[in-house]
């Protein structure tokens, strides 16, 4: 069970994950975003993992703020003992206060959001 993360007076369903890229691992918190098709992370995470952001495949990302460029890299996200391969998008000027885990992460998991209790549970499917 995970408790929601409070940022700027608002609460979000976030979890701690380990991201693996080649021989480097970085621990970060990320918000589970069922409205996002794919996972989006800040460029600072890419730097910590030694990922050359702009060498990735370019992918436009559309949000309420408009369209911006992201760069896709294959990586792995570990939660508990399970590692999930994902195509992570990195945005250089990502002005969101946290990283996002999109529906590419949801596959293989049963995720239950309990809004009233401000907590979530994740199980393997």
C-alpha positions as CSV (number, residue, x, y, z in Angstrom):
1,X,0.0,0.0,0.0
2,X,1.2,3.5,-0.9
3,X,0.1,6.8,0.5
4,X,-0.5,9.7,-1.8
5,X,2.2,12.4,-2.3
6,X,1.4,16.0,-1.3
7,X,2.8,18.7,-3.6
8,X,1.7,22.3,-3.4
9,X,-1.2,21.5,-1.2
10,X,-2.6,18.8,-3.6
11,X,-2.4,15.1,-3.3
12,X,-1.3,12.6,-6.0
13,X,-1.0,8.8,-6.2
14,X,2.8,8.4,-6.3
15,X,5.1,5.5,-5.7
16,X,8.8,5.0,-5.3
17,X,10.4,3.1,-8.2
18,X,13.9,2.2,-9.4
19,X,14.8,3.0,-13.0
20,X,17.4,0.9,-14.6
21,X,19.3,2.0,-17.8
22,X,22.3,-0.1,-18.8
23,X,24.4,-0.3,-15.6
24,X,22.9,2.6,-13.8
25,X,20.0,2.7,-11.4
26,X,18.1,5.8,-10.0
27,X,15.4,5.8,-7.3
28,X,12.6,8.3,-7.9
29,X,9.0,9.0,-7.0
30,X,6.5,9.0,-9.8
31,X,2.8,9.7,-10.0
32,X,0.6,7.0,-11.6
33,X,-1.3,8.7,-14.4
34,X,-4.0,6.6,-16.0
35,X,-4.6,9.4,-18.5
36,X,-1.1,9.2,-20.0
37,X,-0.3,6.7,-22.7
38,X,3.3,6.5,-21.7
39,X,5.7,7.3,-18.9
40,X,7.3,10.8,-18.9
41,X,10.3,11.8,-16.8
42,X,12.2,14.9,-16.2
43,X,15.6,15.4,-17.9
44,X,17.3,15.4,-14.6
45,X,16.5,11.7,-14.2
46,X,18.0,11.0,-17.6
47,X,21.2,12.9,-16.5
48,X,21.4,10.8,-13.4
49,X,21.1,7.6,-15.5
50,X,23.6,9.0,-18.0
51,X,21.1,8.9,-20.8
52,X,21.9,11.2,-23.7
53,X,18.3,12.7,-23.9
54,X,18.3,14.2,-27.4
55,X,19.7,11.0,-28.9
56,X,16.4,9.3,-28.3
57,X,13.6,8.9,-30.8
58,X,11.6,12.2,-30.8
59,X,8.0,12.0,-29.8
60,X,5.6,14.9,-29.5
61,X,3.7,15.1,-26.2
62,X,0.3,16.9,-26.1
63,X,-1.0,18.3,-22.8
64,X,-3.2,21.1,-21.6
65,X,-0.1,23.3,-22.0
66,X,0.2,22.5,-25.7
67,X,2.7,20.3,-27.6
68,X,6.3,19.8,-26.6
69,X,9.1,17.5,-27.7
70,X,10.1,14.4,-25.7
71,X,12.9,11.9,-26.4
72,X,12.2,8.2,-26.0
73,X,14.6,5.7,-24.5
74,X,14.2,2.0,-23.5
75,X,14.6,1.5,-19.8
76,X,13.3,-0.7,-17.0
77,X,11.2,0.3,-14.0
78,X,11.4,-1.9,-10.9
79,X,8.7,-2.1,-8.3
80,X,9.1,-4.7,-5.6
81,X,10.9,-7.6,-7.2
82,X,9.3,-7.1,-10.7
83,X,11.1,-5.2,-13.5
84,X,9.0,-3.8,-16.3
85,X,10.4,-2.7,-19.6
86,X,9.1,0.7,-20.7
87,X,9.7,3.3,-23.4
88,X,10.4,6.3,-21.2
89,X,9.9,9.8,-22.6
90,X,12.2,12.5,-21.3
91,X,11.3,16.2,-21.6
92,X,14.1,18.8,-21.2
93,X,11.9,21.6,-19.8
94,X,9.3,19.5,-18.0
95,X,7.6,22.0,-15.7
96,X,5.5,19.4,-13.9
97,X,6.5,18.9,-10.2
98,X,7.0,15.1,-10.6
99,X,7.6,12.2,-13.0
100,X,4.7,10.3,-14.5
101,X,4.1,6.6,-14.9
102,X,1.7,6.1,-17.8
103,X,-0.3,3.2,-18.9
104,X,2.7,1.4,-20.3
105,X,3.6,0.7,-16.6
106,X,0.1,-0.4,-15.7
107,X,0.3,-3.6,-17.9
108,X,0.9,-6.6,-15.7
109,X,-0.4,-4.8,-12.5
110,X,-3.7,-4.5,-10.7
111,X,-3.8,-1.0,-9.4
112,X,-6.5,0.2,-7.0
113,X,-6.9,3.9,-6.2
114,X,-8.6,4.6,-2.9
115,X,-9.3,8.4,-3.2
116,X,-11.2,8.6,0.1
117,X,-8.2,7.2,2.0
118,X,-5.6,8.8,-0.3
119,X,-3.8,5.6,-0.9
120,X,-3.3,3.0,-3.6
121,X,-2.4,-0.7,-3.8
122,X,-0.5,-2.4,-6.6
123,X,-0.5,-6.2,-7.2
124,X,0.9,-8.3,-10.0
125,X,-1.8,-9.4,-12.4
